[in-house]
Amino acid sequence: MVSERFDVSGKVVIITGAGQGIGREYAHAFAEASAIPIIAEFNNKNGQNVASEITRKGGEVLNIETDVTVENSVKNMVQLTLEKYGHIDILINNAALFAVLQKCNFEDIPLDEWNKVLNVNITGSYLCAKAVLPALRKTDSGRIINVSSGTVPQGAPGFMHYVTSKAAIVGMTRAMARELGDDNINVNAVMPGYTETEIEHASMDDEGRDAIRNMRILKKRGTPDDLIGTVMFLASPASSFITGQSIACCGGEVML
């Protein structure tokens, strides 16, 4: 039996970008822990596939096609969730643009690509947090988990729009935590290192993966399993006295 300190059973967990990659693994993990993942996914086919995977295993799940950059789409996602379950307990702001980006010097980044990355990665997280806030306030123990990146403390070159967006998430997490403390809403961020999933990355090859692994204290390639424990902890009562923090999950690639 899971200790009550780590119990998330019955919790309604909105996970943006859960139709693939790390978000997909988060959805599976929460379903296996008897929580109810809400797949807020731009690619509806991907979202439906993940929902089907979870239901075949006996889990409960809801897929809602969502564009995190469009306020009405986000509001609709929250409304449909509340109509179905009546409460929202946890938001994981996971949706982001990264895998499709080609590595290049910052002066060569097209302006429309710059704007798109910041719009999805920053504005999308803001809109989702804003939309779920009334529901989280009612729980008296809400959680917002923002996803930043280990590229931030590195100042990783070649992806300045992505690194900039994920640095903003750290600032957003701190300010949001200060504002929501009186509502007993904990706001924290995770900072993953490069993580192997089924998603193809436009600017990553085996040489790059090996270089990242060799930078780490723990000489291994990162997988979603290496991140799930931290996210589950931040979603659980065990983390009730932790807020405004950014936790690097990267095998010691960076130290904060």
C-alpha positions as CSV (number, residue, x, y, z in Angstrom):
1,M,0.0,0.0,0.0
2,V,1.3,3.5,-0.9
3,S,1.9,5.7,2.1
4,E,-0.6,8.5,2.4
5,R,2.3,11.0,2.1
6,F,2.8,9.9,-1.5
7,D,-0.8,9.0,-2.4
8,V,-2.2,10.8,-5.5
9,S,-5.1,8.4,-6.0
10,G,-8.3,10.2,-7.2
11,K,-6.4,13.4,-8.0
12,V,-7.3,15.0,-11.3
13,V,-4.0,15.9,-13.1
14,I,-3.9,18.1,-16.2
15,I,-0.8,17.3,-18.2
16,T,-0.2,19.5,-21.3
17,G,1.5,17.9,-24.2
18,A,0.8,14.4,-22.9
19,G,0.2,12.9,-26.4
20,Q,3.9,12.0,-26.8
21,G,7.3,11.9,-25.1
22,I,7.7,12.7,-21.5
23,G,4.1,13.9,-21.1
24,R,2.9,10.5,-22.3
25,E,4.9,8.8,-19.6
26,Y,3.6,11.2,-17.0
27,A,0.1,10.3,-18.0
28,H,0.8,6.6,-17.7
29,A,2.5,7.0,-14.3
30,F,-0.4,9.0,-12.8
31,A,-2.9,6.5,-14.1
32,E,-1.0,3.6,-12.6
33,A,-1.0,5.5,-9.3
34,S,-4.9,5.7,-9.5
35,A,-4.9,9.4,-10.4
36,I,-6.9,10.7,-13.4
37,P,-4.7,12.2,-16.1
38,I,-6.2,14.8,-18.4
39,I,-4.4,14.7,-21.7
40,A,-4.3,18.3,-22.9
41,E,-2.8,17.7,-26.3
42,F,-2.6,19.8,-29.5
43,N,-2.4,16.6,-31.7
44,N,-5.7,15.0,-31.0
45,K,-4.8,11.7,-32.6
46,N,-1.7,11.4,-30.4
47,G,-3.8,12.2,-27.4
48,Q,-6.4,9.6,-28.3
49,N,-3.7,7.0,-28.7
50,V,-2.3,7.6,-25.2
51,A,-5.8,7.6,-23.7
52,S,-6.5,4.3,-25.4
53,E,-3.2,2.9,-24.0
54,I,-4.2,3.9,-20.5
55,T,-7.8,2.6,-20.7
56,R,-6.6,-0.8,-22.0
57,K,-4.6,-1.0,-18.8
58,G,-7.7,-0.3,-16.7
59,G,-6.9,3.3,-15.9
60,E,-9.2,6.3,-16.1
61,V,-8.3,9.1,-18.4
62,L,-9.7,12.0,-20.4
63,N,-8.3,13.3,-23.7
64,I,-9.1,16.9,-24.6
65,E,-7.7,18.5,-27.8
66,T,-6.0,21.7,-26.5
67,D,-3.9,24.5,-28.0
68,V,-2.2,26.0,-25.0
69,T,-1.5,29.2,-26.9
70,V,-5.2,29.9,-27.4
71,E,-7.0,31.2,-24.3
72,N,-10.4,29.9,-25.3
73,S,-9.0,26.4,-26.0
74,V,-7.4,26.3,-22.6
75,K,-10.6,27.5,-21.0
76,N,-12.6,24.9,-22.8
77,M,-10.2,22.2,-21.6
78,V,-10.7,23.3,-18.0
79,Q,-14.5,23.5,-18.4
80,L,-14.7,20.0,-19.8
81,T,-12.5,18.6,-17.0
82,L,-14.7,20.2,-14.3
83,E,-17.9,19.1,-16.0
84,K,-16.6,15.5,-16.0
85,Y,-14.9,15.3,-12.6
86,G,-15.9,18.5,-10.6
87,H,-12.3,19.3,-9.5
88,I,-8.8,19.8,-10.6
89,D,-5.9,19.1,-8.2
90,I,-2.7,19.3,-10.2
91,L,-1.4,21.1,-13.4
92,I,1.7,19.9,-15.1
93,N,2.8,22.5,-17.7
94,N,4.7,20.1,-19.9
95,A,3.9,21.3,-23.4
96,A,6.8,22.8,-25.2
97,L,8.6,23.2,-28.6
98,F,12.1,21.8,-28.7
99,A,12.5,18.6,-30.7
100,V,11.7,20.2,-34.0
101,L,14.2,23.0,-33.6
102,Q,17.3,23.1,-35.7
103,K,20.5,24.1,-33.8
104,C,21.7,27.5,-35.0
105,N,23.3,30.7,-33.9
106,F,20.9,33.1,-32.2
107,E,21.2,35.7,-34.9
108,D,20.0,33.2,-37.5
109,I,16.8,32.2,-35.6
110,P,13.8,33.3,-37.8
111,L,11.6,35.8,-35.9
112,D,8.5,33.7,-36.4
113,E,10.2,30.7,-34.9
114,W,11.4,32.8,-32.0
115,N,7.8,34.0,-31.3
116,K,6.3,30.5,-31.7
117,V,8.7,29.0,-29.2
118,L,8.1,31.7,-26.6
119,N,4.4,31.6,-27.2
120,V,4.1,27.9,-26.6
121,N,6.6,27.5,-23.9
122,I,5.9,30.7,-21.8
123,T,2.5,32.0,-22.7
124,G,1.0,28.5,-22.9
125,S,2.2,27.8,-19.3
126,Y,0.8,31.1,-18.1
127,L,-2.6,30.6,-19.8
128,C,-3.0,27.1,-18.3
129,A,-2.1,28.2,-14.8
130,K,-4.4,31.2,-15.1
131,A,-7.3,29.0,-16.3
132,V,-7.0,26.3,-13.6
133,L,-6.4,28.7,-10.7
134,P,-10.0,29.0,-9.5
135,A,-10.3,25.2,-9.4
136,L,-7.0,24.8,-7.6
137,R,-8.0,27.4,-5.0
138,K,-11.0,25.2,-4.1
139,T,-8.8,22.2,-3.3
140,D,-6.8,24.0,-0.6
141,S,-3.8,21.8,-1.6
142,G,-3.3,22.5,-5.3
143,R,-0.1,21.9,-7.2
144,I,1.4,23.5,-10.3
145,I,4.4,21.8,-11.7
146,N,6.2,23.8,-14.4
147,V,8.7,22.1,-16.7
148,S,11.9,24.1,-17.2
149,S,15.1,22.6,-18.6
150,G,18.7,21.8,-17.6
151,T,19.8,23.9,-20.6
152,V,19.1,27.0,-18.5
153,P,22.0,26.8,-16.0
154,Q,24.2,25.6,-18.8
155,G,23.3,28.5,-21.1
156,A,23.3,25.8,-23.8
157,P,24.3,27.4,-27.2
158,G,22.3,26.9,-30.4
159,F,18.8,27.1,-28.9
160,M,18.6,30.5,-27.4
161,H,14.9,30.8,-27.9
162,Y,14.3,27.6,-26.1
163,V,16.8,28.3,-23.3
164,T,15.3,31.8,-22.9
165,S,11.8,30.4,-22.7
166,K,12.8,27.8,-20.1
167,A,14.6,30.5,-18.0
168,A,11.4,32.4,-18.0
169,I,9.7,29.4,-16.5
170,V,12.0,29.5,-13.5
171,G,11.0,33.2,-12.9
172,M,7.4,32.4,-13.5
173,T,7.5,29.6,-10.9
174,R,9.1,31.8,-8.3
175,A,6.7,34.7,-8.8
176,M,3.7,32.4,-9.0
177,A,4.7,30.6,-5.8
178,R,4.9,33.9,-3.9
179,E,1.4,34.9,-5.1
180,L,-0.3,31.6,-4.4
181,G,1.2,30.7,-1.1
182,D,-1.8,32.0,0.9
183,D,-4.0,29.7,-1.2
184,N,-2.0,26.6,-0.2
185,I,-1.0,26.1,-3.8
186,N,2.5,24.8,-4.2
187,V,4.3,25.9,-7.4
188,N,7.6,24.2,-8.4
189,A,9.6,23.5,-11.5
190,V,11.5,20.5,-12.7
191,M,14.6,20.9,-14.9
192,P,15.1,17.8,-17.0
193,G,18.3,17.0,-18.8
194,Y,18.1,15.6,-22.3
195,T,15.7,12.7,-22.1
196,E,15.3,9.8,-24.5
197,T,11.8,9.2,-25.8
198,E,10.2,8.0,-29.0
199,I,10.4,11.5,-30.4
200,E,13.0,12.2,-33.0
201,H,15.1,15.3,-32.3
202,A,16.1,17.4,-35.3
203,S,19.4,18.4,-33.8
204,M,20.5,15.3,-31.9
205,D,22.6,12.3,-33.0
206,D,24.4,9.5,-31.1
207,E,27.5,11.7,-30.8
208,G,25.5,14.4,-29.1
209,R,23.8,11.9,-26.8
210,D,27.2,10.5,-25.8
211,A,28.6,14.0,-25.2
212,I,25.6,14.8,-22.8
213,R,26.0,11.5,-21.0
214,N,29.7,12.1,-20.4
215,M,28.9,15.5,-18.9
216,R,26.9,13.8,-16.2
217,I,28.0,12.5,-12.8
218,L,25.8,9.5,-13.4
219,K,27.0,8.2,-16.7
220,K,23.7,7.2,-18.3
221,R,21.2,8.4,-20.9
222,G,18.2,9.9,-19.3
223,T,14.8,8.3,-19.7
224,P,11.3,9.4,-18.6
225,D,11.6,6.9,-15.6
226,D,14.3,9.2,-14.3
227,L,11.9,12.1,-14.1
228,I,8.7,10.5,-13.0
229,G,9.7,10.1,-9.3
230,T,10.4,13.8,-8.9
231,V,7.1,14.9,-10.6
232,M,5.1,12.4,-8.6
233,F,6.8,13.6,-5.4
234,L,5.9,17.3,-6.2
235,A,2.3,16.3,-6.9
236,S,2.0,14.4,-3.6
237,P,1.4,15.5,0.0
238,A,5.0,14.6,0.7
239,S,6.1,17.9,-0.9
240,S,3.7,20.1,1.0
241,F,6.5,22.3,2.4
242,I,8.3,22.8,-0.9
243,T,7.4,25.7,-3.2
244,G,9.1,28.1,-5.5
245,Q,11.9,25.6,-6.2
246,S,13.5,24.3,-9.4
247,I,14.8,20.8,-9.2
248,A,17.3,19.5,-11.8
249,C,16.8,15.9,-12.9
250,C,19.8,15.3,-15.0
251,G,22.2,12.8,-13.4
252,G,24.3,15.7,-12.1
253,E,24.8,17.3,-15.5
254,V,24.2,20.6,-13.7
255,M,24.1,21.5,-10.0
256,L,21.9,24.4,-8.8
